[in-house]
Amino acid sequence: MHELPVTQGMLSIALEHAERAGAKKITAINITVGEMSGIVDDSIQFYFDFVSKDTPAQGALLTFERVPARFHCKACDEDFSVGDNGQWACPHCGAWSVEILAGREFYVDSIEVE
């Protein structure tokens, strides 16, 4: 259910920028989502349809660009992605001392307006 406040925030950002641009209608909102963010696209769409009702964003197309998780090993200085086994250990040296480089993103990348 954490998608409801996130969706409300996303809508507020889009409406604020559309108003600043003098737009009457938002036709699309392009969103970047990291695979580790816990954000579920269908839930965002469901809540968006509800919270955008009677706003200039009603009916806007939501597009989601997924960002894969990337890590940096503090032990051997290698960057890597989580393998098919889903483990966060460095595939180069086996260390578990890693830093998350990407995959937690969630932001409005752009909006399209009329």
N, C-alpha and C positions, 0 to 999 in steps of 0.2 A: 504494500500500500504506500510505500515511500514515493511511488511514481506520481501521486496526486500533487504534493507540494512542489515537486520538481517540474511537473508539467505547468503548474500555475506560474512558477518563476519564469519558465521558458516563454510562456504566453506574454507575460508582463514585459519581458525584454523585447520581444518582437513588436508588441503594440507600441512601446515607447519609441523604438526606432522608426516604425512606420509613421507615427505622428510627427516626429522630427522631420521626416522627409516629405511631409504633406500628402502622404498616400491615403487613399480612401479605402483600399482593400489589400489584404495580404493574400497572395495566391499560393505561396509555398514557403515553407520553413525548412532549411537544410541543417541537420543536426549531426554533430560528430559525437560518437559514443564509443568509449573504450570497452573492450571485451571483459574487463574486470570491474566495470562500474556497477554491475548488478542491475542495470537498466534493461527493462523488457520492452522492446519496440511496440508490441501489441498493446501493452498496458498504457504506454505513453499515448498511443493513438486513441484508445478508449477514453482516457481522461481528457485528452485534448478535444475530442468531439463534444464532450460535456461542458468543459469550462470555456470553450471558445464560442459557445452559442450566443447569438446576438451581439457579437463583436466584429470588427473588421477582419478578423482572422477566421471566422466561421467558414468551413468548407476548404480551408487551405490544405494543400498537399504537404504531408510530412515526409521527408526523405532522411534516411539514416545511413551515415557512413560509419562503418565499424573500424576501429583501430585495434590491431592485434597487440597483445601484451609483449613487451620487450623488457629484458633484464640486463643488468650489468653485474658481473661477478667482482666482488671486492678483493677476492683472493688472487685471481689470475688476470684480472683486467679485461676479460672477454665479454662481449655483448652477445645475447642469445635470446631465442624465443622458447616458450615452454614446449617441450616435445609432446608427442602423442601420448606418452605415459602420464602427462599432466603434472609431473614433478617440477619443482622450482629449483632443484639442485643444478649447479652448473654442469653442462654436459662435457665441458673441457677438463675440469679438475675435480668435480664432484662436491665442491664446497656449497654450503647452504647460505653463505653470507652474500646476499644479493640485494641490489637496489632496483626498484621498479623504475624503468625509463618511460614506458608508455603503457596504456591500457586502462587507465582510470579516468580518462577524459569524459566530459559531458558538457557540451556547450552548443549554442546556436552559432553556426558557422556563417550563415547568410539568410536573408529573407528576400523574397520576390514580391513586388507590389505592383499595383495599378495606380 
